[in-house]
């Protein structure tokens, strides 16, 4: 592939530091993962945003989480057809092959995807009118979250609420997958909705009985 070029020097330096320090400290752990495979304690679906690192938030190490990231941490509804389904494929593998006991949807503050969809909804912009070839259509999944917003006139609060409603919408979509619903019904899988405030470091978890996100 003629367009591929070597890594920047700072990334190579970072790798070499990790290999000599971080890897060597956990060499036995990595060998165990290599020889015995993975058995993650949870799947985490989070945003691509570079400021949100699930492994840092939970103090996890390699092998702890089966991670999937996409724009705005969205899960599409179950749709078994010949299209490419990266998120659905990841969910299927986590639940059916790895049999993870927990599946977490992790949203966050200042999400560019949530902001973009909020703007599209507020100004009546269709996906086809978006400046982005793929993102506009992808964010159509967030429109129901906008429709569920409360009466707050504070735009900042509405955008936070929209991000949290997006998490709940993804949880609802997860239950449209027959194998997810079956695992939940058998109590072999539990679903969790979380929302992370980047600036304060606070993690909020959805309390289904109270119908609110609560600080953990």
C-alpha positions as CSV (number, residue, x, y, z in Angstrom):
1,X,0.0,0.0,0.0
2,X,2.0,3.0,-1.3
3,X,0.1,5.6,0.8
4,X,1.0,4.0,4.1
5,X,4.0,5.8,5.8
6,X,6.0,5.1,9.0
7,X,4.7,6.2,12.4
8,X,5.7,9.6,13.7
9,X,8.8,9.4,16.0
10,X,6.9,10.4,19.1
11,X,4.5,7.5,18.7
12,X,7.4,5.1,18.2
13,X,9.0,6.5,21.3
14,X,5.8,6.0,23.2
15,X,5.5,2.4,22.2
16,X,9.1,1.7,23.1
17,X,8.6,3.2,26.5
18,X,5.5,1.1,27.1
19,X,7.3,-2.1,25.8
20,X,10.2,-1.6,28.2
21,X,8.1,-0.5,31.2
22,X,4.4,-1.2,31.1
23,X,4.6,-4.4,29.1
24,X,7.5,-5.8,31.1
25,X,5.7,-5.2,34.4
26,X,2.7,-7.3,33.2
27,X,4.5,-9.7,30.9
28,X,2.9,-12.7,32.7
29,X,-0.6,-11.2,32.3
30,X,-0.1,-10.7,28.6
31,X,1.3,-14.2,28.1
32,X,-1.8,-15.6,29.9
33,X,-4.1,-13.5,27.6
34,X,-2.2,-14.8,24.6
35,X,-2.3,-18.4,25.6
36,X,-5.7,-18.7,27.2
37,X,-7.7,-16.1,25.3
38,X,-10.0,-13.3,26.5
39,X,-12.8,-13.4,29.0
40,X,-13.8,-9.8,29.5
41,X,-16.0,-8.8,32.4
42,X,-17.9,-6.3,30.3
43,X,-18.5,-4.9,26.9
44,X,-18.3,-1.1,26.8
45,X,-19.8,0.9,23.9
46,X,-18.4,4.4,24.0
47,X,-17.8,7.4,21.8
48,X,-14.7,7.8,19.5
49,X,-14.0,11.0,21.4
50,X,-10.3,11.0,22.5
51,X,-11.2,12.5,25.9
52,X,-13.2,9.5,27.0
53,X,-11.1,6.4,27.9
54,X,-13.2,3.7,29.6
55,X,-10.1,1.8,30.7
56,X,-8.9,4.9,32.6
57,X,-12.3,5.7,34.1
58,X,-12.6,2.2,35.6
59,X,-8.9,1.5,36.2
60,X,-9.1,-1.5,33.9
61,X,-6.2,-3.4,32.3
62,X,-5.9,-5.4,29.1
63,X,-8.4,-8.2,28.9
64,X,-11.0,-6.5,31.2
65,X,-13.2,-4.9,28.6
66,X,-14.4,-5.8,25.2
67,X,-14.4,-2.2,23.7
68,X,-16.4,-0.8,20.8
69,X,-16.3,2.9,19.9
70,X,-18.3,4.8,17.4
71,X,-19.5,8.4,16.9
72,X,-21.9,9.3,19.8
73,X,-21.8,5.8,21.3
74,X,-24.9,4.7,19.3
75,X,-26.4,1.2,18.9
76,X,-28.6,0.8,15.9
77,X,-31.7,-1.3,16.0
78,X,-31.6,-5.0,15.1
79,X,-31.5,-5.2,11.3
80,X,-30.2,-8.5,9.9
81,X,-29.5,-7.7,6.2
82,X,-26.5,-7.6,3.9
83,X,-25.3,-4.1,4.9
84,X,-22.1,-3.6,6.9
85,X,-23.0,-3.6,10.6
86,X,-19.8,-2.9,12.7
87,X,-21.6,-2.1,16.0
88,X,-24.1,-5.0,15.6
89,X,-21.3,-7.4,14.8
90,X,-19.4,-6.3,17.9
91,X,-22.5,-6.7,20.1
92,X,-23.2,-10.2,18.6
93,X,-19.6,-11.4,19.3
94,X,-19.6,-10.0,22.8
95,X,-22.9,-11.6,23.8
96,X,-22.9,-14.9,21.8
97,X,-19.2,-15.8,21.7
98,X,-17.6,-14.1,24.7
99,X,-20.8,-14.2,26.9
100,X,-20.0,-11.0,28.7
101,X,-22.1,-10.6,31.9
102,X,-22.4,-6.8,31.5
103,X,-23.0,-4.5,28.5
104,X,-22.3,-0.8,29.2
105,X,-23.3,2.1,27.0
106,X,-21.1,5.1,28.0
107,X,-22.1,8.6,26.9
108,X,-20.3,11.8,27.7
109,X,-20.4,15.6,27.9
110,X,-19.4,17.9,25.0
111,X,-20.1,15.2,22.5
112,X,-19.6,16.5,19.0
113,X,-22.1,14.0,17.6
114,X,-24.8,14.9,20.1
115,X,-24.2,18.6,19.4
116,X,-24.4,18.1,15.6
117,X,-27.6,16.1,15.8
118,X,-29.1,18.7,18.2
119,X,-28.3,21.4,15.6
120,X,-29.7,19.3,12.8
121,X,-33.0,18.8,14.7
122,X,-33.2,22.4,15.9
123,X,-32.7,23.9,12.4
124,X,-34.6,21.3,10.5
125,X,-31.6,20.0,8.6
126,X,-32.0,16.6,7.0
127,X,-29.2,14.0,6.9
128,X,-28.7,14.5,3.2
129,X,-28.1,18.2,3.8
130,X,-25.3,17.5,6.3
131,X,-21.7,18.6,5.5
132,X,-20.6,15.0,6.2
133,X,-21.1,12.1,3.9
134,X,-21.6,9.4,6.6
135,X,-22.1,11.2,9.9
136,X,-25.3,12.9,9.1
137,X,-27.1,9.6,8.3
138,X,-25.5,7.9,11.3
139,X,-26.8,10.6,13.7
140,X,-30.4,10.0,12.5
141,X,-30.5,7.4,15.3
142,X,-30.3,10.3,17.8
143,X,-33.4,12.1,16.5
144,X,-35.7,10.2,18.9
145,X,-33.6,11.5,21.7
146,X,-34.3,15.1,20.6
147,X,-38.0,14.3,20.5
148,X,-37.9,13.2,24.1
149,X,-36.3,16.3,25.5
150,X,-38.1,18.1,28.4
151,X,-39.2,21.7,28.5
152,X,-36.0,23.3,29.7
153,X,-35.1,26.5,27.9
154,X,-31.5,26.2,28.8
155,X,-29.7,24.9,25.7
156,X,-26.8,23.5,27.6
157,X,-29.1,21.4,29.8
158,X,-31.0,20.2,26.7
159,X,-27.8,19.0,25.0
160,X,-26.8,17.2,28.2
161,X,-30.3,15.6,28.4
162,X,-30.1,14.7,24.7
163,X,-26.8,12.8,25.2
164,X,-28.3,10.9,28.1
165,X,-31.5,10.2,26.1
166,X,-29.2,8.9,23.4
167,X,-27.7,6.4,25.9
168,X,-31.2,5.2,26.8
169,X,-32.2,4.9,23.1
170,X,-29.1,2.7,22.5
171,X,-30.2,0.5,25.5
172,X,-33.7,0.2,23.9
173,X,-32.1,-0.8,20.6
174,X,-30.0,-3.4,22.3
175,X,-33.1,-5.1,23.5
176,X,-34.3,-5.4,19.9
177,X,-31.5,-7.9,19.3
178,X,-33.1,-11.4,20.1
179,X,-29.9,-12.8,21.5
180,X,-29.5,-9.8,23.8
181,X,-33.1,-10.0,25.0
182,X,-32.7,-13.7,25.6
183,X,-29.5,-13.2,27.6
184,X,-31.1,-10.5,29.7
185,X,-34.2,-12.6,30.3
186,X,-32.0,-15.5,31.4
187,X,-30.2,-13.1,33.8
188,X,-26.9,-13.9,32.0
189,X,-26.5,-10.3,30.9
190,X,-27.2,-7.0,32.4
191,X,-27.4,-3.6,30.6
192,X,-26.1,-0.4,32.0
193,X,-26.4,3.2,30.9
194,X,-23.7,5.6,32.0
195,X,-22.8,9.2,31.2
196,X,-19.5,10.8,32.0
197,X,-18.8,14.5,32.6
198,X,-15.4,15.1,31.2
199,X,-14.6,18.4,33.1
200,X,-15.6,17.2,36.6
201,X,-14.7,13.5,36.1
202,X,-18.1,12.6,37.5
203,X,-19.7,9.3,36.2
204,X,-23.5,9.1,36.2
205,X,-25.4,5.8,36.1
206,X,-29.0,5.4,35.0
207,X,-31.4,4.4,37.8
208,X,-34.4,2.8,36.0
209,X,-36.6,2.9,39.0
210,X,-36.1,6.7,39.6
211,X,-35.9,7.4,35.8
212,X,-32.8,9.6,36.3
213,X,-29.0,9.5,35.9
214,X,-27.3,9.5,39.3
215,X,-23.7,10.3,40.3
216,X,-21.8,7.1,41.1
